[in-house]
Amino acid sequence: MTALPGFKSPKTVLARGRTHIEDLRARIADYADKAQIDQVTTFEIWTKEYVVKMVFREDIPDDLSAIAKDALSNLRDALDQAVYASAVAVNGGAPKRTKFLVGPTKDDIENDLRRKRYSDVPQDIIDLMWTFQPYEGGNPLLLPLNLVRNDSTHKYLVPILHKLGSTSLTLSAVPTGGFHLVSMGGPEEWNEDRRELVLARLGTPPTAELELSAKLDVVLGGSDTLRKESATSFLDAAASEVERIIMAIEAETVRILNERMV
């Protein structure tokens, strides 16, 4: 496929987004490596459980949110720029009403279409964008990208510590009186105010024979989709999806132009 000049911009913005993702990955790894952590156990009277926690002496670095927002913004902007490049290539001029088709629901998108907010986008490109299912219940990668356009974007970019994979639990010997594991902690058990991450809940007191450990990572709070996996894993997948969509829009634009020449 012949590359169209106008698509250089969205590809460059996408590449910049990937640079931010690598920066975020390095910052998270550096924090996880250098974080000063105490492992403590408390007894909850109301549950009668022993709660084993990792307590962090310092806050999660503030710049993680800023880096994540930059990455998300670049990925979202690349989609808009691809649609604009297509409209220029097909219709010429300087189109005003172009953007990537995305919304909370199908009805929201339909309302935007009725309001002519996509009126400068070629119909074939609109049809193509529908196939990406850019709404709730459709493509799980696209809607979170749209959240960065909200007035309250900071609510969607709150770093939350969680464990990467399962907590490692080792018993060198069965404690006297037995051992009862109630549950392993999850990302929902991160306490930002106290900087505590729950590793496990025990029905019996922890002993010297018990060892708990976990590999750390960071998720982004505020969206159920973002909470499901580490921030960098989500961003990697989103960047790949954005690249796929840009290439599809460019290919469809080339097809439209070639048909005109026949």
C-alpha positions in Angstrom: 0.0 0.0 0.0 1.3 3.5 -0.9 1.6 5.7 2.2 -0.3 8.9 2.0 1.6 12.0 3.1 -1.1 13.3 5.4 -0.8 10.1 7.6 2.7 11.0 8.6 1.3 13.2 11.4 -0.9 10.6 13.2 1.9 8.0 12.9 4.4 10.5 14.5 2.0 11.3 17.3 1.5 7.6 17.9 5.2 7.1 18.1 5.4 9.9 20.7 2.7 8.1 22.7 4.8 5.0 22.7 7.8 7.0 24.0 5.7 8.1 26.9 4.7 4.5 27.6 8.3 3.5 27.7 9.0 6.4 30.1 6.2 5.3 32.3 7.4 1.7 32.3 10.9 2.8 33.4 9.5 5.1 36.1 7.3 2.4 37.6 10.1 -0.1 37.6 12.4 2.4 39.3 9.8 3.1 41.9 9.1 -0.6 42.6 12.9 -1.2 42.8 13.6 1.6 45.2 10.5 1.8 47.3 11.0 1.4 51.0 8.5 -1.1 52.3 7.6 -2.6 55.7 5.6 -5.7 56.0 3.3 -5.5 59.0 0.4 -7.7 60.3 -2.6 -6.3 62.1 -5.5 -8.1 63.7 -9.0 -7.0 62.7 -11.4 -7.5 65.6 -14.5 -7.3 63.5 -13.4 -10.0 61.0 -11.1 -11.9 63.4 -8.5 -12.0 60.7 -4.8 -11.3 60.6 -4.1 -8.9 57.8 -0.6 -9.0 56.3 0.2 -5.7 54.5 3.0 -4.0 52.7 3.3 -0.4 54.0 5.1 2.1 51.8 7.1 4.9 53.4 6.7 7.2 50.5 3.8 8.2 48.1 3.6 6.9 44.6 5.4 9.5 42.4 3.1 12.3 41.2 4.5 12.3 37.7 3.2 8.8 36.9 -0.3 10.3 36.3 1.2 13.1 34.1 3.2 10.6 32.0 0.2 8.3 31.6 -2.1 11.2 30.6 0.5 12.3 27.9 0.5 8.8 26.5 -3.3 8.5 26.4 -3.6 11.9 24.9 -1.2 11.1 22.1 -3.0 7.9 21.3 -6.4 9.6 21.2 -5.0 12.5 19.1 -3.5 10.1 16.6 -6.9 8.7 15.9 -8.4 12.2 15.2 -5.5 13.1 13.0 -5.9 9.9 10.9 -9.6 10.8 10.3 -8.6 14.4 9.4 -5.8 13.1 7.0 -8.4 10.9 5.3 -10.9 13.8 4.9 -8.2 16.0 3.4 -7.0 13.3 1.0 -10.6 12.5 -0.2 -12.3 15.9 -0.1 -9.4 18.3 -0.1 -9.5 21.7 1.6 -9.3 22.2 5.3 -12.2 20.2 6.9 -13.6 21.5 10.1 -16.0 18.7 11.3 -13.8 15.6 11.6 -12.9 13.4 14.5 -12.6 9.8 15.4 -16.0 8.1 15.9 -16.3 7.3 19.6 -18.8 7.8 22.4 -20.1 6.3 25.7 -22.9 4.6 23.8 -24.1 3.9 20.3 -26.9 6.5 20.8 -24.4 9.1 21.8 -22.5 8.5 18.5 -25.7 8.6 16.5 -26.7 11.9 18.1 -23.3 13.4 17.1 -23.9 12.1 13.6 -27.3 13.8 13.5 -25.7 17.0 14.7 -23.3 16.9 11.8 -20.2 16.7 14.0 -18.7 14.2 11.4 -20.1 16.0 8.4 -16.6 16.4 6.7 -15.7 12.8 7.2 -16.1 10.5 4.1 -19.1 8.2 4.6 -16.9 5.1 3.8 -14.6 6.1 6.7 -17.5 6.6 9.0 -18.7 3.1 8.1 -15.2 1.7 8.7 -15.0 3.4 12.2 -18.3 1.7 13.2 -16.6 -1.6 12.7 -14.2 -0.8 15.5 -17.1 -0.7 18.0 -16.0 2.5 19.7 -18.5 2.5 22.5 -19.3 0.9 25.8 -19.7 -2.8 25.5 -17.7 -2.8 22.2 -14.0 -2.2 21.9 -12.6 -2.1 25.5 -9.5 -0.2 24.5 -11.1 2.8 22.8 -13.5 4.3 25.4 -10.8 4.8 28.1 -8.9 6.9 25.5 -11.8 9.2 25.3 -11.8 9.8 29.0 -8.7 12.0 28.7 -11.0 14.6 26.9 -13.1 14.9 30.1 -12.9 18.1 32.2 -12.0 15.9 35.2 -9.3 13.8 33.6 -7.3 13.6 36.8 -10.0 11.3 38.2 -9.2 8.7 35.6 -5.5 8.8 36.1 -5.0 8.0 39.8 -2.1 5.5 40.2 -3.0 2.5 42.3 -0.5 0.0 43.5 -1.3 -3.6 42.9 0.4 -7.0 42.7 1.6 -8.2 39.4 0.4 -11.8 39.4 -0.3 -13.7 42.6 1.1 -13.2 46.0 3.9 -15.7 46.6 3.2 -17.7 49.8 5.7 -20.1 51.2 5.3 -22.5 54.2 8.6 -24.0 55.3 6.7 -26.0 57.8 3.1 -26.3 58.9 2.6 -24.1 62.0 1.5 -25.6 65.2 -2.3 -25.6 65.3 -2.5 -25.6 61.5 -2.7 -22.8 58.9 -5.8 -21.0 57.5 -5.5 -18.7 54.5 -8.7 -16.7 54.2 -7.8 -14.7 51.0 -5.1 -13.1 49.0 -5.4 -9.3 48.7 -6.1 -7.7 45.4 -5.8 -4.2 43.7 -9.1 -3.2 45.4 -7.3 -3.4 48.8 -4.8 -0.6 48.1 -5.3 2.1 50.7 -3.9 5.4 49.3 -4.2 7.4 52.5 -2.2 4.9 54.5 0.0 3.7 51.6 -0.9 0.1 52.4 -1.3 -2.9 50.1 -2.9 -6.0 51.5 -1.1 -9.2 50.7 -3.3 -11.7 52.5 -5.9 -12.3 55.2 -5.2 -15.2 57.6 -7.5 -17.0 59.9 -4.5 -18.0 62.0 -1.6 -15.9 63.3 1.4 -15.6 60.9 4.5 -17.5 62.1 8.2 -17.7 61.2 7.4 -20.6 58.8 5.2 -18.3 56.7 6.7 -16.0 54.0 4.7 -13.7 51.8 6.0 -11.7 48.8 4.6 -9.9 45.7 5.9 -8.2 42.6 4.5 -4.7 42.3 3.0 -2.8 39.4 0.7 0.2 38.9 -2.8 0.4 37.5 -4.8 3.6 36.7 -7.9 4.1 38.8 -11.3 5.6 37.8 -12.2 3.3 35.1 -13.1 -0.4 35.4 -11.2 -1.2 32.2 -8.1 0.6 33.3 -8.2 -1.3 36.7 -8.1 -4.7 35.0 -4.4 -4.7 34.1 -1.3 -2.8 34.7 -1.0 0.7 33.3 1.7 -0.2 30.8 0.0 -3.4 29.6 -3.2 -1.4 28.9 -1.2 1.3 27.1 0.7 -1.2 25.0 -2.5 -2.9 23.9 -4.1 0.5 23.2 -1.1 1.7 21.1 -1.3 -1.5 19.0 -5.0 -1.0 18.5 -4.5 2.7 17.5 -1.8 1.6 15.0 -4.2 -1.0 13.5 -7.0 1.6 13.2 -4.7 4.2 11.6 -3.5 1.7 9.0 -7.0 0.6 8.3 -8.2 4.2 7.8 -5.2 4.9 5.5 -5.9 1.7 3.5 -9.6 2.6 3.1 -8.6 6.1 2.0 -6.3 4.7 -0.6 -9.1 2.4 -1.8 -11.4 5.4 -2.2 -8.9 7.4 -4.1 -8.0 4.4 -6.4 -11.7 3.9 -7.2 -11.9 7.5 -8.4 -9.1 6.9 -10.9 -10.8 3.9 -12.5 
